């Protein structure tokens, strides 16, 4: 259920972060022992408005609430990579 409710931006960001880690020559285990943080710039939350129209607000559960909110992207990437440093989303207005 969580994967189905996940904003594609979050999926893409996790994939790109993993690829960046690999291209830098790190393994997940090595990254966990380093002083490292995750900082991600985010612009739009359009997917959440498309995924849950106003008429269906009662269908929101814990998975959609977390999966659609852009503030969780950095934390999700940190969790997947095992990074224990700071995690922060920088929100840009368009």
C-alpha positions in Angstrom: 0.0 0.0 0.0 2.8 2.4 0.7 4.5 1.9 -2.7 1.1 2.5 -4.4 0.6 5.8 -2.6 4.2 7.1 -3.1 4.7 10.3 -5.1 6.9 9.5 -8.2 9.2 12.3 -7.1 10.1 10.2 -4.1 10.7 7.1 -6.1 12.9 9.0 -8.6 14.8 10.7 -5.8 15.6 7.4 -4.1 16.8 5.9 -7.4 19.0 8.9 -8.2 20.5 9.0 -4.7 21.3 5.3 -4.8 23.0 5.8 -8.2 24.9 8.8 -6.9 26.2 6.7 -4.0 27.3 3.9 -6.4 29.0 6.3 -8.8 30.9 7.9 -6.0 32.2 4.5 -5.2 30.5 3.9 -1.8 28.6 1.0 -0.5 25.6 1.4 1.7 27.6 0.0 4.6 30.5 2.5 4.0 28.0 5.4 3.8 26.5 4.5 7.2 29.9 5.0 8.9 30.5 8.4 7.4 29.4 11.9 8.5 26.9 12.5 5.8 23.6 14.4 5.3 20.9 14.4 2.7 19.7 17.8 1.4 17.1 17.8 -1.4 15.4 20.6 -3.3 11.7 20.1 -4.1 9.5 22.3 -6.2 5.9 21.1 -6.8 3.3 19.0 -4.9 1.1 18.5 -7.9 1.0 14.8 -7.7 -0.8 14.9 -4.4 -3.6 17.1 -5.9 -4.0 14.6 -8.8 -3.7 11.5 -6.6 -6.3 12.5 -4.1 -9.0 14.9 -5.5 -10.9 17.0 -3.0 -13.9 14.7 -3.4 -11.9 11.8 -2.1 -10.2 13.3 1.0 -11.8 10.7 3.2 -9.6 8.1 1.4 -6.4 9.5 2.9 -4.6 7.1 5.2 -1.2 7.0 6.8 0.4 5.7 3.6 -1.0 8.4 1.4 -0.3 11.2 3.9 3.4 10.2 4.1 3.9 9.1 0.5 2.4 12.3 -1.0 4.1 14.9 1.2 7.3 16.3 -0.2 8.7 17.0 3.2 9.4 13.3 3.7 11.7 12.9 0.7 15.0 13.6 2.4 14.1 11.4 5.4 13.0 8.5 3.1 16.3 8.7 1.2 18.3 8.9 4.5 16.4 5.8 5.7 17.0 3.8 2.5 20.7 4.7 2.4 21.2 4.3 6.2 22.6 7.8 6.6 22.4 9.1 10.1 23.3 12.8 9.5 20.9 15.6 8.9 18.1 15.3 6.4 16.5 18.4 5.0 14.1 19.3 2.2 14.5 22.8 0.7 11.1 23.8 -0.8 11.1 26.1 -3.8 8.0 28.1 -4.8 7.1 28.3 -8.5 
